[in-house]
Every structure is written in structure tokens, then in C-alpha cells.
């Protein structure tokens, strides 16, 4: 929570949802806490985001469960643009695993480690 500036109560709520979705397991006791239930190389950012937030899209009218029908449906000049944006974002989300994020974090930490050389 501290490393990512997430309030502990909010992180607890997130972890509870992730546990319900089968992404993490909780353990009680001295050695307790949360563990990934799925290997990080098998968990994509897209899968987690869609579970937590529902369909991901740049505009509501692209989501399958849009609350209201767009009055420009079928003749919106921007729809092809929004569709390309959504497709590009999904490629990134679905092509990025938790392992990728962990590896990137380790590389960043190594790059920014203090050097005591003179």
C-alpha cells in the first residue's frame, strides 16, 4: 500500500474483490497475507481490469452494456476512431502480464538504486 500510495483500507477492499475473483488467496496467521492464486505470467492486466471495472473502453457507447443508446448510433463519425483506440488499448492490456509489471519494477529499482562509488 505504501509503495504505491494506496490507503490501506482501499487496498483491503481491492484485495477482497480480487480474492472473490480467484486472483489472490488469503491466509491467516503469522505467515498470513495475500498470495497470487495464478502465476503472474498467466494474469493479464486486461483480465484483472475487466473483472474489477467491467468492459474497458474510451467511450460508453462502445461497451456492450451501454446504459443508453447513442442517438448517433450507426452514423457517428468518431466511432471508427474510438474503436481503433479501444482495440489498441486492449492489445496493450491483454499483452501485459503481472510478470511483465514485476520485471519492469525490478529493472526500474535497479536503475535507480543509490550508487556509493567515488
Secondary structure, DSSP 8 states (H G I E B T S, - for coil): -TTTT--HHHHHHHHHHHHHTTSEEEE-STT-EEEESS-GGG-BHHHHHHHHHSS--SSGGGSTT-SS--TTTTT-TTHHHHHHHHHHHHHHHHT-BHHHHHHHHHHHHHHTS-----
